Amino acid sequence: PAFTQRYRASQRDLKRKRDEQVQMKRDEQMRDEERVSAAEAASVMLAKLQMTAAVAVAEKATTHNAAKVKEVKNVLGAAERNNRRAQAALAKAQSTANAAVAAFE
């Protein structure tokens, strides 16, 4: 009986430790998914803000002079570059999340 009790206690400890590890991996996966969705939301918001700014600059350019058109092109170019950077960051975050999911599975 003493051996059986120790054996059962050690099995319970092993199961508890396994359960804790599984829970830690699940928590990590959820955090990674949250990071990806935050990155996606930030990317969309950034793109919207940049387009809004570009439209505002474009409207100003049409009411003033042709020199502003160049400014609009610069703003749009910067918006496109920033959007590409945001997309790259999003892809990296998704890759990290996918790697975490693959490690979990």
Buried (B, 14 or more C-beta within 10 A) or exposed (E): EEEEEEEEEEEEEEEEEEEEEEEEBEEBBEEBBEBBEEBBEEBEEBBEEBBEBBEEBBEEBEEEEEEBBEBBBEBBEEBEEBBEEBBEEBEEBBEEBEEBBEEEE
